[in-house]
Amino acid sequence: MPISPYLHSLREVVGHRMLLLPGVTAVVFDAAGRLLLGQRADNGTWALIAGSMDPGEQPAETVVREVYEETAVHVVPERITSVLTQPPNTYPNGDQTEFVDITFRCRAVGGEARVNDDESLAVGWFALADLPPINELNRRRIECALAPGADAWFSVPE
């Protein structure tokens, strides 16, 4: 999986050690209410479209860029639906990350969904009743995006 020049330069210094990174996730709906998912090239699972922020980039810019880069779909972010720190992750190459993620509900406004880079094996629109297997964190993000109102979900320490 490719990484940005910024992350590449960090990895040259820290190697595979844990990096806390800012990231975004897109819960994208089309006019028919279908959900956009990508099948990840690194592990073969279906997931929401997500990615890392680059220095100087605003979160909403990142979500628009990532969705287009990975799927060729143009989106408009509508609202933030959740903010959370994801569980630690180790990539197949040994890189360790923990993302502070901002999830946006987005509306598709153009483009045709297709694999647009080497991060996905497949890309597609799915009716909510016919989703492929996805993890619980992605299910929670979808629930938050479907919830009425503008409040974002976040975890509060007890």
N, C-alpha and C positions, 0 to 999 in steps of 0.2 A: 504494500500500500504506500502510495507516495505521501511524503510529508512536506510541509511548507519549508521554504528556505530558512525561515526563522527557527522552526523546530529542529531542522537539521543542524543549524549552528549551535543550538542548545545541547543537542545530543552529542556533538563533538566534544563538548566540555564535560557533561555529566554521565555520558555513556547510557546504560540501560536503567539507571536509578530512577526512582519515582519523581515524576513531575506533576505538580498541581497546575492544571491548565483551564483557561476559560473556553467554554464551548457552547454551541447552540444545537437545538433539535427543532425540526419542523414537523408539525402535524398539519398536513396539507390536504384540503378537501377541494374537489371539483364541484361544478354546478349541480351535478347529480348526487352529491353527498358522498361520493366515493373517496377513499383514503389512498394516498400515494405511499408506497413502500418500495424499498430496494432490498435485493438479496445481496448480502455483503460478500465481497470476494475473499475476505480474510478468514471467515468461518462458515460461510454458506447459510447463515440464518437470515430471516426476513426481519427488517427493522425500519423504523422511521429514519428519515434523512437527517444526518447530523454532521457536525464538523467543528474544527478549532478556529478560534478567532485569530486574526493576524494583528500585529501591533498597529495601532492607529485606526482600527476598524471598529465601527459601532456594531453591537449585537444584531440589530435588524439588518444591517448591510451583510453581515456574515450569513444569516439564514437565507437571504435572497441569493447570495453568491453560491452557497453550498448546494441548495436545491437545483439551481441551474447547472452547476458543474457536474453534478452526479446524475441528473435526470433530464436535462434540457427543458424543464418546465419553468415558466416564469411565475413568480408568486408575489403577492402583497401580504406582508405580515399584518394581522388584524389585532392581536393582543398577546400579551405574555400570559401563559397558562400555568407555568410552574417554574420554580427556581430550587435547585437542589444540588448537593454534592453526590455524584455517582459513586458506586463502590469502586475500589481499586481494580484496575485491569492490567493484565500482562498480555501484550501482543505476541504473535508467534515468533517474532525476532528477538523477544526478551525485553523490549521497551516496556516500562511500567508507567502508568498514568492514573491520575484521578482527576476527573473533570468537574468543575463547577459549571453546571449546565443551566441555561436559560431556554425554556421551551416556548415556542411561539405557535399559535394557531395561525395558519396561513390559508389564503384563498388563491387557487390557481387562476391565472389570467391569460395564459398563452403557452405556446409550445406543445410538443407532442412527447409524452413520456417515453423515454428510451434510455438505454445504457449510454451515458455520455462521457464516461471516463473508465479507468480500470479499477475503481473502488467497488463496483457492483457487477454481479453476474447477470442479474435481471432487474427490471423495474416495472411496476405496474400499478394500476388502480384497482381497488378492492372495495366491494360493498362491505359495510361493517359486519353484516351477518356471515360473510364468507372470507374472513381474514385467514391467511396462512398462520401457522404457529409463530407466535412472537412472545418475547419474554414479558414478565410481569411489570417491569419498569416501563416498557413501551405501552403496555395496556393501561397503566396508571396515567401516563401522559395523555393518551387518547381520551380517557375518562375526564381528565381536567379540561381538555379542549372542548369537550361536548357539554360541559357544565354551563348552565346559564349564568349570566353576569360577567363582570370584568375582573373579579378577584382572582389572583394567582394563588396556587397552592404552594406552601413551603412547610418544611418541618420545623417545629418549635421545640427547643430543649425542655425537658421536664424538670 
